[in-house]
Amino acid sequence: MELKIKANTLQVKNFLKGITRKQLSATQKSLNRVSNMAVLMITKRTQSGSLPDGGKMLPYAKSTKKAREDRGRQTGFVDLTDTGKMFRSLDFKQRGTTNTLFFSNKEREKIAAQHDFFGVGKRKTVRPFFSIGNSEEEKLKNEFAKFYFSAVGL
C-alpha cells in the first residue's frame, strides 16, 4: 500500500494565522452573547418564582402579600418583581476576555443584595436568585462553544 499526501504548507500556515486573528473577536462576541443569555435566564427564572438549581422561593410574609394585593401585584408565588426596575438594571460589562453581570442602578443593586445575601423582612428571608444553575451553565457553555467555533470558522 502506498500513501501520498499533498499539502500546500503556505496555505495551511495562512489558514492557521486567520484562525488566530479571529480568536479574540470571536471570544468577545461569544461572551457577549452568553452574557445576554444569562441576564435573560436569571430574569425569566426569577420572575417565574424558581431558584437557580430548581425548587421554589420561600413564600412572601402575610404582610407582604397583603401590601402586594393592595397594589394589584400577583401573590401566588415569589417573583421579586414589584416595579420591574431591579431586573431592568441587570446588565453585563466586558473587560478583555471577561464579562461581569451586575446591576447598573446602585439602589437596585442594594435591593438585589438584600434578597440574595442578607435577607429581607423581620425574619431576614434570603432568596438566592442572582446566580447560574447547573443546567443553565451547561446551556451557556454549549451556546458559547457553538457561536465561538462558528465565528472562528471551524
N, CA, C and O atoms as a GROMACS GRO file, in nm:
protein
  616
    1MET      N    1   0.084  -0.117   0.000
    1MET     CA    2   0.000   0.000   0.000
    1MET      C    3   0.089   0.123   0.000
    1MET      O    4   0.189   0.129   0.071
    2GLU      N    5   0.051   0.219  -0.079
    2GLU     CA    6   0.127   0.342  -0.091
    2GLU      C    7   0.034   0.459  -0.060
    2GLU      O    8  -0.079   0.465  -0.109
    3LEU      N    9   0.082   0.552   0.021
    3LEU     CA   10   0.002   0.668   0.061
    3LEU      C   11   0.078   0.794   0.026
    3LEU      O   12   0.193   0.812   0.067
    4LYS      N   13   0.013   0.882  -0.051
    4LYS     CA   14   0.076   1.009  -0.087
    4LYS      C   15  -0.009   1.122  -0.032
    4LYS      O   16  -0.131   1.124  -0.049
    5ILE      N   17   0.056   1.217   0.034
    5ILE     CA   18  -0.013   1.334   0.091
    5ILE      C   19   0.041   1.457   0.023
    5ILE      O   20   0.161   1.483   0.022
    6LYS      N   21  -0.051   1.533  -0.035
    6LYS     CA   22  -0.011   1.660  -0.094
    6LYS      C   23  -0.063   1.771  -0.005
    6LYS      O   24  -0.183   1.779   0.022
    7ALA      N   25   0.025   1.854   0.039
    7ALA     CA   26  -0.015   1.965   0.126
    7ALA      C   27   0.058   2.091   0.083
    7ALA      O   28   0.178   2.091   0.057
    8ASN      N   29  -0.017   2.197   0.077
    8ASN     CA   30   0.040   2.327   0.047
    8ASN      C   31   0.066   2.393   0.182
    8ASN      O   32  -0.026   2.447   0.244
    9THR      N   33   0.189   2.389   0.227
    9THR     CA   34   0.221   2.439   0.362
    9THR      C   35   0.192   2.588   0.376
    9THR      O   36   0.156   2.633   0.485
   10LEU      N   37   0.206   2.663   0.271
   10LEU     CA   38   0.176   2.806   0.278
   10LEU      C   39   0.027   2.828   0.302
   10LEU      O   40  -0.013   2.916   0.379
   11GLN      N   41  -0.054   2.748   0.234
   11GLN     CA   42  -0.199   2.760   0.251
   11GLN      C   43  -0.240   2.722   0.394
   11GLN      O   44  -0.323   2.790   0.454
   12VAL      N   45  -0.182   2.616   0.447
   12VAL     CA   46  -0.212   2.573   0.584
   12VAL      C   47  -0.168   2.679   0.684
   12VAL      O   48  -0.240   2.710   0.778
   13LYS      N   49  -0.050   2.735   0.662
   13LYS     CA   50   0.003   2.840   0.751
   13LYS      C   51  -0.090   2.961   0.752
   13LYS      O   52  -0.119   3.015   0.858
   14ASN      N   53  -0.136   3.005   0.636
   14ASN     CA   54  -0.227   3.120   0.627
   14ASN      C   55  -0.362   3.090   0.692
   14ASN      O   56  -0.422   3.177   0.755
   15PHE      N   57  -0.410   2.967   0.677
   15PHE     CA   58  -0.536   2.927   0.741
   15PHE      C   59  -0.523   2.938   0.894
   15PHE      O   60  -0.613   2.990   0.960
   16LEU      N   61  -0.413   2.888   0.948
   16LEU     CA   62  -0.392   2.894   1.093
   16LEU      C   63  -0.376   3.038   1.143
   16LEU      O   64  -0.424   3.071   1.251
   17LYS      N   65  -0.310   3.123   1.064
   17LYS     CA   66  -0.299   3.265   1.102
   17LYS      C   67  -0.436   3.330   1.106
   17LYS      O   68  -0.465   3.409   1.196
   18GLY      N   69  -0.521   3.297   1.010
   18GLY     CA   70  -0.657   3.352   1.005
   18GLY      C   71  -0.737   3.314   1.128
   18GLY      O   72  -0.811   3.396   1.182
   19ILE      N   73  -0.722   3.190   1.172
   19ILE     CA   74  -0.792   3.144   1.293
   19ILE      C   75  -0.742   3.222   1.413
   19ILE      O   76  -0.822   3.266   1.496
   20THR      N   77  -0.611   3.241   1.425
   20THR     CA   78  -0.552   3.313   1.538
   20THR      C   79  -0.604   3.456   1.545
   20THR      O   80  -0.634   3.507   1.653
   21ARG      N   81  -0.615   3.522   1.429
   21ARG     CA   82  -0.664   3.661   1.426
   21ARG      C   83  -0.810   3.669   1.470
   21ARG      O   84  -0.851   3.767   1.534
   22LYS      N   85  -0.887   3.570   1.438
   22LYS     CA   86  -1.031   3.572   1.468
   22LYS      C   87  -1.062   3.535   1.612
   22LYS      O   88  -1.173   3.562   1.659
   23GLN      N   89  -0.969   3.474   1.683
   23GLN     CA   90  -0.996   3.420   1.816
   23GLN      C   91  -1.043   3.526   1.916
   23GLN      O   92  -1.143   3.504   1.984
   24LEU      N   93  -0.974   3.637   1.928
   24LEU     CA   94  -1.011   3.739   2.027
   24LEU      C   95  -1.150   3.795   1.998
   24LEU      O   96  -1.233   3.806   2.087
   25SER      N   97  -1.173   3.830   1.874
   25SER     CA   98  -1.304   3.884   1.834
   25SER      C   99  -1.414   3.781   1.859
   25SER      O  100  -1.520   3.815   1.910
   26ALA      N  101  -1.388   3.656   1.823
   26ALA     CA  102  -1.487   3.550   1.842
   26ALA      C  103  -1.514   3.527   1.990
   26ALA      O  104  -1.629   3.504   2.029
   27THR      N  105  -1.410   3.532   2.071
   27THR     CA  106  -1.426   3.514   2.215
   27THR      C  107  -1.513   3.625   2.273
   27THR      O  108  -1.606   3.598   2.350
   28GLN      N  109  -1.485   3.749   2.237
   28GLN     CA  110  -1.562   3.862   2.290
   28GLN      C  111  -1.707   3.857   2.244
   28GLN      O  112  -1.798   3.880   2.324
   29LYS      N  113  -1.730   3.827   2.118
   29LYS     CA  114  -1.867   3.818   2.067
   29LYS      C  115  -1.943   3.704   2.135
   29LYS      O  116  -2.060   3.718   2.170
   30SER      N  117  -1.875   3.591   2.154
   30SER     CA  118  -1.938   3.476   2.218
   30SER      C  119  -1.971   3.506   2.364
   30SER      O  120  -2.078   3.469   2.413
   31LEU      N  121  -1.879   3.574   2.433
   31LEU     CA  122  -1.904   3.613   2.573
   31LEU      C  123  -2.024   3.708   2.583
   31LEU      O  124  -2.108   3.692   2.672
   32ASN      N  125  -2.031   3.804   2.493
   32ASN     CA  126  -2.144   3.897   2.494
   32ASN      C  127  -2.276   3.823   2.472
   32ASN      O  128  -2.376   3.852   2.536
   33ARG      N  129  -2.273   3.728   2.382
   33ARG     CA  130  -2.394   3.652   2.353
   33ARG      C  131  -2.440   3.573   2.475
   33ARG      O  132  -2.558   3.578   2.510
   34VAL      N  133  -2.348   3.499   2.540
   34VAL     CA  134  -2.389   3.418   2.654
   34VAL      C  135  -2.418   3.505   2.777
   34VAL      O  136  -2.498   3.466   2.862
   35SER      N  137  -2.354   3.621   2.788
   35SER     CA  138  -2.385   3.711   2.899
   35SER      C  139  -2.527   3.764   2.886
   35SER      O  140  -2.600   3.772   2.985
   36ASN      N  141  -2.565   3.798   2.766
   36ASN     CA  142  -2.702   3.842   2.742
   36ASN      C  143  -2.801   3.730   2.772
   36ASN      O  144  -2.907   3.752   2.830
   37MET      N  145  -2.764   3.608   2.733
   37MET     CA  146  -2.850   3.492   2.763
   37MET      C  147  -2.862   3.472   2.914
   37MET      O  148  -2.970   3.441   2.965
   38ALA      N  149  -2.751   3.489   2.986
   38ALA     CA  150  -2.752   3.472   3.132
   38ALA      C  151  -2.843   3.573   3.199
   38ALA      O  152  -2.918   3.539   3.291
   39VAL      N  153  -2.838   3.699   3.154
   39VAL     CA  154  -2.926   3.802   3.208
   39VAL      C  155  -3.071   3.762   3.187
   39VAL      O  156  -3.153   3.773   3.278
   40LEU      N  157  -3.102   3.717   3.067
   40LEU     CA  158  -3.239   3.676   3.037
   40LEU      C  159  -3.280   3.553   3.117
   40LEU      O  160  -3.395   3.544   3.162
   41MET      N  161  -3.188   3.458   3.135
   41MET     CA  162  -3.218   3.338   3.213
   41MET      C  163  -3.250   3.374   3.359
   41MET      O  164  -3.348   3.324   3.415
   42ILE      N  165  -3.167   3.458   3.418
   42ILE     CA  166  -3.189   3.498   3.558
   42ILE      C  167  -3.322   3.569   3.572
   42ILE      O  168  -3.399   3.540   3.664
   43THR      N  169  -3.350   3.661   3.482
   43THR     CA  170  -3.475   3.737   3.488
   43THR      C  171  -3.596   3.647   3.471
   43THR      O  172  -3.688   3.652   3.552
   44LYS      N  173  -3.596   3.566   3.369
   44LYS     CA  174  -3.711   3.479   3.340
   44LYS      C  175  -3.733   3.379   3.453
   44LYS      O  176  -3.846   3.358   3.497
   45ARG      N  177  -3.624   3.316   3.500
   45ARG     CA  178  -3.635   3.216   3.606
   45ARG      C  179  -3.689   3.278   3.734
   45ARG      O  180  -3.779   3.223   3.798
   46THR      N  181  -3.634   3.392   3.771
   46THR     CA  182  -3.674   3.457   3.896
   46THR      C  183  -3.818   3.504   3.888
   46THR      O  184  -3.893   3.489   3.984
   47GLN      N  185  -3.857   3.560   3.775
   47GLN     CA  186  -3.993   3.610   3.763
   47GLN      C  187  -4.096   3.498   3.751
   47GLN      O  188  -4.217   3.523   3.756
   48SER      N  189  -4.049   3.374   3.735
   48SER     CA  190  -4.142   3.261   3.740
   48SER      C  191  -4.141   3.196   3.878
   48SER      O  192  -4.213   3.099   3.902
   49GLY      N  193  -4.059   3.250   3.971
   49GLY     CA  194  -4.058   3.203   4.109
   49GLY      C  195  -3.967   3.086   4.137
   49GLY      O  196  -3.981   3.021   4.240
   50SER      N  197  -3.873   3.057   4.047
   50SER     CA  198  -3.785   2.942   4.064
   50SER      C  199  -3.646   2.983   4.110
   50SER      O  200  -3.601   3.095   4.087
   51LEU      N  201  -3.579   2.889   4.177
   51LEU     CA  202  -3.441   2.908   4.221
   51LEU      C  203  -3.345   2.858   4.113
   51LEU      O  204  -3.387   2.783   4.025
   52PRO      N  205  -3.218   2.897   4.117
   52PRO     CA  206  -3.122   2.859   4.013
   52PRO      C  207  -3.110   2.708   3.989
   52PRO      O  208  -3.104   2.665   3.874
   53ASP      N  209  -3.106   2.628   4.093
   53ASP     CA  210  -3.092   2.484   4.076
   53ASP      C  211  -3.222   2.409   4.102
   53ASP      O  212  -3.221   2.295   4.148
   54GLY      N  213  -3.333   2.474   4.072
   54GLY     CA  214  -3.464   2.411   4.091
   54GLY      C  215  -3.525   2.448   4.224
   54GLY      O  216  -3.459   2.504   4.312
   55GLY      N  217  -3.650   2.416   4.239
   55GLY     CA  218  -3.722   2.450   4.361
   55GLY      C  219  -3.784   2.588   4.351
   55GLY      O  220  -3.760   2.663   4.256
   56LYS      N  221  -3.864   2.619   4.449
   56LYS     CA  222  -3.934   2.747   4.453
   56LYS      C  223  -3.878   2.833   4.565
   56LYS      O  224  -3.820   2.783   4.661
   57MET      N  225  -3.896   2.963   4.552
   57MET     CA  226  -3.851   3.057   4.655
   57MET      C  227  -3.944   3.050   4.776
   57MET      O  228  -4.061   3.013   4.765
   58LEU      N  229  -3.889   3.087   4.891
   58LEU     CA  230  -3.970   3.093   5.012
   58LEU      C  231  -4.085   3.191   4.991
   58LEU      O  232  -4.067   3.294   4.927
   59PRO      N  233  -4.204   3.159   5.043
   59PRO     CA  234  -4.321   3.245   5.018
   59PRO      C  235  -4.308   3.382   5.086
   59PRO      O  236  -4.230   3.401   5.178
   60TYR      N  237  -4.390   3.475   5.035
   60TYR     CA  238  -4.396   3.608   5.094
   60TYR      C  239  -4.458   3.600   5.234
   60TYR      O  240  -4.538   3.511   5.261
   61ALA      N  241  -4.419   3.693   5.321
   61ALA     CA  242  -4.482   3.705   5.452
   61ALA      C  243  -4.626   3.755   5.431
   61ALA      O  244  -4.657   3.813   5.327
   62LYS      N  245  -4.712   3.731   5.529
   62LYS     CA  246  -4.852   3.773   5.518
   62LYS      C  247  -4.865   3.923   5.493
   62LYS      O  248  -4.947   3.966   5.411
   63SER      N  249  -4.785   4.001   5.562
   63SER     CA  250  -4.793   4.147   5.545
   63SER      C  251  -4.751   4.188   5.403
   63SER      O  252  -4.808   4.280   5.346
   64THR      N  253  -4.651   4.120   5.349
   64THR     CA  254  -4.606   4.150   5.214
   64THR      C  255  -4.714   4.111   5.113
   64THR      O  256  -4.740   4.185   5.018
   65LYS      N  257  -4.776   3.995   5.134
   65LYS     CA  258  -4.885   3.952   5.045
   65LYS      C  259  -4.997   4.054   5.042
   65LYS      O  260  -5.048   4.089   4.936
   66LYS      N  261  -5.034   4.102   5.161
   66LYS     CA  262  -5.143   4.199   5.169
   66LYS      C  263  -5.105   4.328   5.097
   66LYS      O  264  -5.184   4.383   5.021
   67ALA      N  265  -4.984   4.376   5.120
   67ALA     CA  266  -4.939   4.500   5.057
   67ALA      C  267  -4.934   4.484   4.904
   67ALA      O  268  -4.971   4.576   4.831
   68ARG      N  269  -4.889   4.368   4.858
   68ARG     CA  270  -4.883   4.343   4.714
   68ARG      C  271  -5.024   4.336   4.654
   68ARG      O  272  -5.048   4.388   4.545
   69GLU      N  273  -5.115   4.272   4.725
   69GLU     CA  274  -5.255   4.265   4.678
   69GLU      C  275  -5.316   4.404   4.668
   69GLU      O  276  -5.387   4.435   4.573
   70ASP      N  277  -5.288   4.488   4.766
   70ASP     CA  278  -5.341   4.625   4.766
   70ASP      C  279  -5.290   4.705   4.646
   70ASP      O  280  -5.360   4.792   4.595
   71ARG      N  281  -5.167   4.675   4.602
   71ARG     CA  282  -5.111   4.745   4.486
   71ARG      C  283  -5.142   4.675   4.354
   71ARG      O  284  -5.099   4.720   4.248
   72GLY      N  285  -5.217   4.564   4.361
   72GLY     CA  286  -5.257   4.493   4.239
   72GLY      C  287  -5.150   4.400   4.184
   72GLY      O  288  -5.154   4.365   4.066
   73ARG      N  289  -5.055   4.358   4.267
   73ARG     CA  290  -4.950   4.266   4.224
   73ARG      C  291  -4.994   4.123   4.249
   73ARG      O  292  -5.079   4.097   4.333
   74GLN      N  293  -4.935   4.030   4.176
   74GLN     CA  294  -4.967   3.888   4.198
   74GLN      C  295  -4.903   3.841   4.329
   74GLN      O  296  -4.798   3.891   4.369
   75THR      N  297  -4.966   3.745   4.394
   75THR     CA  298  -4.915   3.694   4.522
   75THR      C  299  -4.908   3.542   4.523
   75THR      O  300  -4.882   3.482   4.627
   76GLY      N  301  -4.932   3.479   4.409
   76GLY     CA  302  -4.932   3.334   4.402
   76GLY      C  303  -4.796   3.272   4.427
   76GLY      O  304  -4.786   3.163   4.484
   77PHE      N  305  -4.692   3.340   4.385
   77PHE     CA  306  -4.554   3.292   4.406
   77PHE      C  307  -4.462   3.412   4.415
   77PHE      O  308  -4.498   3.523   4.375
   78VAL      N  309  -4.344   3.390   4.468
   78VAL     CA  310  -4.245   3.496   4.485
   78VAL      C  311  -4.174   3.518   4.352
   78VAL      O  312  -4.112   3.426   4.298
   79ASP      N  313  -4.183   3.640   4.300
   79ASP     CA  314  -4.115   3.671   4.174
   79ASP      C  315  -4.016   3.788   4.188
   79ASP      O  316  -3.951   3.825   4.090
   80LEU      N  317  -4.005   3.844   4.306
   80LEU     CA  318  -3.913   3.955   4.334
   80LEU      C  319  -3.932   4.073   4.238
   80LEU      O  320  -3.839   4.150   4.214
   81THR      N  321  -4.052   4.087   4.185
   81THR     CA  322  -4.080   4.195   4.092
   81THR      C  323  -4.193   4.280   4.149
   81THR      O  324  -4.306   4.234   4.166
   82ASP      N  325  -4.161   4.405   4.176
   82ASP     CA  326  -4.264   4.498   4.221
   82ASP      C  327  -4.285   4.603   4.113
   82ASP      O  328  -4.394   4.616   4.057
   83THR      N  329  -4.179   4.677   4.084
   83THR     CA  330  -4.189   4.778   3.977
   83THR      C  331  -4.118   4.732   3.850
   83THR      O  332  -4.144   4.786   3.743
   84GLY      N  333  -4.029   4.633   3.861
   84GLY     CA  334  -3.953   4.585   3.746
   84GLY      C  335  -3.820   4.656   3.727
   84GLY      O  336  -3.743   4.620   3.638
   85LYS      N  337  -3.792   4.757   3.809
   85LYS     CA  338  -3.669   4.835   3.792
   85LYS      C  339  -3.543   4.752   3.820
   85LYS      O  340  -3.440   4.772   3.756
   86MET      N  341  -3.552   4.660   3.916
   86MET     CA  342  -3.435   4.581   3.952
   86MET      C  343  -3.388   4.498   3.833
   86MET      O  344  -3.269   4.495   3.801
   87PHE      N  345  -3.481   4.430   3.768
   87PHE     CA  346  -3.441   4.345   3.656
   87PHE      C  347  -3.407   4.425   3.532
   87PHE      O  348  -3.328   4.379   3.449
   88ARG      N  349  -3.463   4.543   3.517
   88ARG     CA  350  -3.425   4.628   3.404
   88ARG      C  351  -3.283   4.682   3.420
   88ARG      O  352  -3.219   4.717   3.321
   89SER      N  353  -3.234   4.688   3.544
   89SER     CA  354  -3.098   4.738   3.564
   89SER      C  355  -2.993   4.626   3.561
   89SER      O  356  -2.874   4.652   3.574
   90LEU      N  357  -3.037   4.501   3.544
   90LEU     CA  358  -2.945   4.388   3.534
   90LEU      C  359  -2.877   4.393   3.397
   90LEU      O  360  -2.944   4.394   3.294
   91ASP      N  361  -2.744   4.397   3.398
   91ASP     CA  362  -2.670   4.415   3.273
   91ASP      C  363  -2.536   4.342   3.284
   91ASP      O  364  -2.509   4.276   3.384
   92PHE      N  365  -2.453   4.354   3.182
   92PHE     CA  366  -2.318   4.297   3.185
   92PHE      C  367  -2.220   4.395   3.124
   92PHE      O  368  -2.258   4.480   3.042
   93LYS      N  369  -2.094   4.383   3.164
   93LYS     CA  370  -1.989   4.465   3.105
   93LYS      C  371  -1.873   4.374   3.068
   93LYS      O  372  -1.852   4.268   3.128
   94GLN      N  373  -1.799   4.418   2.967
   94GLN     CA  374  -1.689   4.338   2.916
   94GLN      C  375  -1.556   4.408   2.941
   94GLN      O  376  -1.541   4.528   2.917
   95ARG      N  377  -1.461   4.330   2.990
   95ARG     CA  378  -1.324   4.377   3.005
   95ARG      C  379  -1.233   4.270   2.950
   95ARG      O  380  -1.212   4.166   3.014
   96GLY      N  381  -1.179   4.294   2.832
   96GLY     CA  382  -1.093   4.195   2.769
   96GLY      C  383  -1.172   4.070   2.735
   96GLY      O  384  -1.268   4.074   2.659
   97THR      N  385  -1.130   3.959   2.794
   97THR     CA  386  -1.200   3.833   2.770
   97THR      C  387  -1.278   3.789   2.892
   97THR      O  388  -1.295   3.669   2.917
   98THR      N  389  -1.327   3.887   2.968
   98THR     CA  390  -1.407   3.858   3.087
   98THR      C  391  -1.532   3.945   3.086
   98THR      O  392  -1.524   4.066   3.062
   99ASN      N  393  -1.645   3.884   3.110
   99ASN     CA  394  -1.770   3.959   3.124
   99ASN      C  395  -1.821   3.944   3.266
   99ASN      O  396  -1.807   3.838   3.327
  100THR      N  397  -1.881   4.050   3.318
  100THR     CA  398  -1.933   4.051   3.453
  100THR      C  399  -2.079   4.096   3.451
  100THR      O  400  -2.113   4.197   3.390
  101LEU      N  401  -2.164   4.019   3.518
  101LEU     CA  402  -2.304   4.059   3.533
  101LEU      C  403  -2.314   4.150   3.655
  101LEU      O  404  -2.248   4.126   3.756
  102PHE      N  405  -2.396   4.254   3.645
  102PHE     CA  406  -2.410   4.349   3.756
  102PHE      C  407  -2.541   4.425   3.742
  102PHE      O  408  -2.609   4.416   3.640
  103PHE      N  409  -2.575   4.499   3.847
  103PHE     CA  410  -2.692   4.586   3.845
  103PHE      C  411  -2.641   4.728   3.823
  103PHE      O  412  -2.562   4.779   3.902
  104SER      N  413  -2.686   4.793   3.716
  104SER     CA  414  -2.635   4.925   3.681
  104SER      C  415  -2.686   5.035   3.774
  104SER      O  416  -2.620   5.138   3.790
  105ASN      N  417  -2.799   5.016   3.836
  105ASN     CA  418  -2.855   5.112   3.930
  105ASN      C  419  -2.814   5.072   4.071
  105ASN      O  420  -2.848   4.963   4.117
  106LYS      N  421  -2.740   5.159   4.141
  106LYS     CA  422  -2.686   5.124   4.274
  106LYS      C  423  -2.797   5.097   4.376
  106LYS      O  424  -2.782   5.011   4.463
  107GLU      N  425  -2.906   5.168   4.367
  107GLU     CA  426  -3.019   5.144   4.458
  107GLU      C  427  -3.077   5.005   4.435
  107GLU      O  428  -3.108   4.934   4.531
  108ARG      N  429  -3.090   4.965   4.309
  108ARG     CA  430  -3.144   4.832   4.275
  108ARG      C  431  -3.043   4.723   4.310
  108ARG      O  432  -3.081   4.611   4.343
  109GLU      N  433  -2.915   4.758   4.304
  109GLU     CA  434  -2.810   4.663   4.343
  109GLU      C  435  -2.823   4.630   4.493
  109GLU      O  436  -2.806   4.515   4.533
  110LYS      N  437  -2.851   4.731   4.575
  110LYS     CA  438  -2.868   4.710   4.719
  110LYS      C  439  -2.989   4.622   4.747
  110LYS      O  440  -2.983   4.533   4.832
  111ILE      N  441  -3.099   4.647   4.675
  111ILE     CA  442  -3.220   4.566   4.694
  111ILE      C  443  -3.192   4.421   4.655
  111ILE      O  444  -3.232   4.329   4.725
  112ALA      N  445  -3.122   4.401   4.543
  112ALA     CA  446  -3.088   4.266   4.498
  112ALA      C  447  -2.999   4.196   4.601
  112ALA      O  448  -3.018   4.078   4.630
  113ALA      N  449  -2.902   4.268   4.656
  113ALA     CA  450  -2.813   4.210   4.757
  113ALA      C  451  -2.890   4.169   4.882
  113ALA      O  452  -2.860   4.066   4.942
  114GLN      N  453  -2.988   4.249   4.920
  114GLN     CA  454  -3.070   4.213   5.037
  114GLN      C  455  -3.144   4.083   5.011
  114GLN      O  456  -3.145   3.994   5.096
  115HIS      N  457  -3.205   4.071   4.896
  115HIS     CA  458  -3.277   3.948   4.863
  115HIS      C  459  -3.183   3.829   4.851
  115HIS      O  460  -3.214   3.720   4.898
  116ASP      N  461  -3.069   3.850   4.788
  116ASP     CA  462  -2.979   3.740   4.754
  116ASP      C  463  -2.888   3.697   4.869
  116ASP      O  464  -2.863   3.577   4.885
  117PHE      N  465  -2.838   3.791   4.949
  117PHE     CA  466  -2.738   3.758   5.051
  117PHE      C  467  -2.783   3.783   5.195
  117PHE      O  468  -2.771   3.695   5.280
  118PHE      N  469  -2.834   3.903   5.221
  118PHE     CA  470  -2.853   3.948   5.358
  118PHE      C  471  -2.990   3.915   5.416
  118PHE      O  472  -3.002   3.900   5.538
  119GLY      N  473  -3.090   3.902   5.334
  119GLY     CA  474  -3.224   3.872   5.380
  119GLY      C  475  -3.309   3.997   5.395
  119GLY      O  476  -3.259   4.106   5.422
  120VAL      N  477  -3.440   3.978   5.377
  120VAL     CA  478  -3.536   4.088   5.385
  120VAL      C  479  -3.642   4.056   5.489
  120VAL      O  480  -3.668   3.940   5.520
  121GLY      N  481  -3.704   4.160   5.540
  121GLY     CA  482  -3.811   4.144   5.637
  121GLY      C  483  -3.761   4.116   5.777
  121GLY      O  484  -3.640   4.114   5.803
  122LYS      N  485  -3.855   4.095   5.867
  122LYS     CA  486  -3.821   4.068   6.008
  122LYS      C  487  -3.742   3.939   6.024
  122LYS      O  488  -3.654   3.930   6.109
  123ARG      N  489  -3.776   3.840   5.942
  123ARG     CA  490  -3.710   3.709   5.952
  123ARG      C  491  -3.582   3.701   5.870
  123ARG      O  492  -3.515   3.597   5.870
  124LYS      N  493  -3.547   3.808   5.800
  124LYS     CA  494  -3.427   3.812   5.715
  124LYS      C  495  -3.428   3.693   5.617
  124LYS      O  496  -3.332   3.616   5.610
  125THR      N  497  -3.536   3.682   5.543
  125THR     CA  498  -3.553   3.575   5.445
  125THR      C  499  -3.460   3.597   5.326
  125THR      O  500  -3.463   3.703   5.262
  126VAL      N  501  -3.379   3.496   5.298
  126VAL     CA  502  -3.284   3.502   5.186
  126VAL      C  503  -3.343   3.423   5.070
  126VAL      O  504  -3.387   3.309   5.086
  127ARG      N  505  -3.344   3.486   4.952
  127ARG     CA  506  -3.392   3.421   4.831
  127ARG      C  507  -3.282   3.434   4.724
  127ARG      O  508  -3.281   3.531   4.648
  128PRO      N  509  -3.190   3.338   4.719
  128PRO     CA  510  -3.076   3.348   4.627
  128PRO      C  511  -3.118   3.330   4.482
  128PRO      O  512  -3.149   3.218   4.439
  129PHE      N  513  -3.120   3.438   4.408
  129PHE     CA  514  -3.164   3.433   4.269
  129PHE      C  515  -3.054   3.472   4.170
  129PHE      O  516  -3.060   3.434   4.054
  130PHE      N  517  -2.954   3.547   4.216
  130PHE     CA  518  -2.854   3.605   4.126
  130PHE      C  519  -2.736   3.510   4.107
  130PHE      O  520  -2.624   3.539   4.148
  131SER      N  521  -2.763   3.397   4.044
  131SER     CA  522  -2.658   3.302   4.010
  131SER      C  523  -2.708   3.216   3.893
  131SER      O  524  -2.824   3.224   3.853
  132ILE      N  525  -2.618   3.136   3.842
  132ILE     CA  526  -2.648   3.049   3.729
  132ILE      C  527  -2.655   2.906   3.781
  132ILE      O  528  -2.562   2.858   3.846
  133GLY      N  529  -2.765   2.839   3.753
  133GLY     CA  530  -2.782   2.699   3.794
  133GLY      C  531  -2.700   2.606   3.706
  133GLY      O  532  -2.651   2.645   3.601
  134ASN      N  533  -2.686   2.481   3.751
  134ASN     CA  534  -2.605   2.383   3.677
  134ASN      C  535  -2.657   2.359   3.536
  134ASN      O  536  -2.579   2.355   3.441
  135SER      N  537  -2.788   2.342   3.521
  135SER     CA  538  -2.845   2.317   3.388
  135SER      C  539  -2.830   2.441   3.299
  135SER      O  540  -2.806   2.429   3.179
  136GLU      N  541  -2.844   2.559   3.359
  136GLU     CA  542  -2.826   2.682   3.284
  136GLU      C  543  -2.681   2.698   3.239
  136GLU      O  544  -2.653   2.744   3.129
  137GLU      N  545  -2.589   2.658   3.327
  137GLU     CA  546  -2.447   2.668   3.295
  137GLU      C  547  -2.412   2.582   3.174
  137GLU      O  548  -2.336   2.625   3.087
  138GLU      N  549  -2.468   2.462   3.167
  138GLU     CA  550  -2.444   2.375   3.052
  138GLU      C  551  -2.496   2.437   2.924
  138GLU      O  552  -2.428   2.432   2.821
  139LYS      N  553  -2.615   2.496   2.929
  139LYS     CA  554  -2.671   2.562   2.810
  139LYS      C  555  -2.581   2.676   2.765
  139LYS      O  556  -2.557   2.694   2.645
  140LEU      N  557  -2.530   2.754   2.860
  140LEU     CA  558  -2.444   2.867   2.827
  140LEU      C  559  -2.311   2.819   2.768
  140LEU      O  560  -2.261   2.879   2.672
  141LYS      N  561  -2.254   2.714   2.824
  141LYS     CA  562  -2.129   2.659   2.770
  141LYS      C  563  -2.148   2.610   2.627
  141LYS      O  564  -2.066   2.637   2.540
  142ASN      N  565  -2.257   2.538   2.603
  142ASN     CA  566  -2.283   2.487   2.469
  142ASN      C  567  -2.305   2.600   2.369
  142ASN      O  568  -2.255   2.594   2.256
  143GLU      N  569  -2.378   2.702   2.410
  143GLU     CA  570  -2.404   2.816   2.322
  143GLU      C  571  -2.274   2.891   2.292
  143GLU      O  572  -2.251   2.933   2.179
  144PHE      N  573  -2.189   2.907   2.395
  144PHE     CA  574  -2.060   2.973   2.375
  144PHE      C  575  -1.977   2.895   2.272
  144PHE      O  576  -1.926   2.953   2.176
  145ALA      N  577  -1.966   2.764   2.293
  145ALA     CA  578  -1.884   2.683   2.202
  145ALA      C  579  -1.939   2.688   2.060
  145ALA      O  580  -1.863   2.703   1.964
  146LYS      N  581  -2.069   2.676   2.046
  146LYS     CA  582  -2.130   2.676   1.913
  146LYS      C  583  -2.103   2.810   1.842
  146LYS      O  584  -2.062   2.811   1.726
  147PHE      N  585  -2.125   2.920   1.910
  147PHE     CA  586  -2.107   3.051   1.850
  147PHE      C  587  -1.958   3.080   1.824
  147PHE      O  588  -1.922   3.136   1.720
  148TYR      N  589  -1.872   3.042   1.919
  148TYR     CA  590  -1.728   3.065   1.906
  148TYR      C  591  -1.672   2.992   1.784
  148TYR      O  592  -1.604   3.053   1.701
  149PHE      N  593  -1.700   2.863   1.773
  149PHE     CA  594  -1.645   2.786   1.662
  149PHE      C  595  -1.702   2.832   1.528
  149PHE      O  596  -1.634   2.825   1.426
  150SER      N  597  -1.825   2.878   1.529
  150SER     CA  598  -1.884   2.932   1.408
  150SER      C  599  -1.814   3.062   1.368
  150SER      O  600  -1.786   3.085   1.250
  151ALA      N  601  -1.786   3.148   1.467
  151ALA     CA  602  -1.721   3.278   1.439
  151ALA      C  603  -1.576   3.262   1.396
  151ALA      O  604  -1.526   3.340   1.314
  152VAL      N  605  -1.508   3.160   1.450
  152VAL     CA  606  -1.368   3.136   1.413
  152VAL      C  607  -1.362   3.072   1.275
  152VAL      O  608  -1.265   3.090   1.201
  153GLY      N  609  -1.465   2.998   1.241
  153GLY     CA  610  -1.469   2.934   1.109
  153GLY      C  611  -1.431   2.788   1.114
  153GLY      O  612  -1.384   2.732   1.015
  154LEU      N  613  -1.452   2.725   1.229
  154LEU     CA  614  -1.421   2.582   1.242
  154LEU      C  615  -1.546   2.498   1.241
  154LEU      O  616  -1.539   2.375   1.251
   0.00000   0.00000   0.00000
